[in-house]
Amino acid sequence: MATAKLMDIVMVHWVDSCEPQPNSEIEEQDIPGVQDIIQVGYLVKKTKDAISVAGAWKQELKTYDYVITIPKVSIRSVEVLLTAH
């Protein structure tokens, strides 16, 4: 069995854009607002502009699943739920 990779588990509160479906001939009252999102997962990457959060880590393959990169300008807060040791 492969050794577990140590990563912080975080909860990210962020704002995403939104578009209606279908996206044509939209009346003003049907224009959507932004989406308020709570993302929980492994903090796998941090840069000066964004963070990446993964939903799963495959130990055998050493790969991530369900990764999303969130621009820091969209982040309202980040809470560390579990710190890697």
Secondary structure, 3 states (H helix, E strand, C coil): CCCCCCCCEEEEEEEECCCCCCCCCCCHHHCCCCEEEEEEEEEEEECCCEEEEECEEECCCCEEECCEEEEHHHEEEEEEEECCC
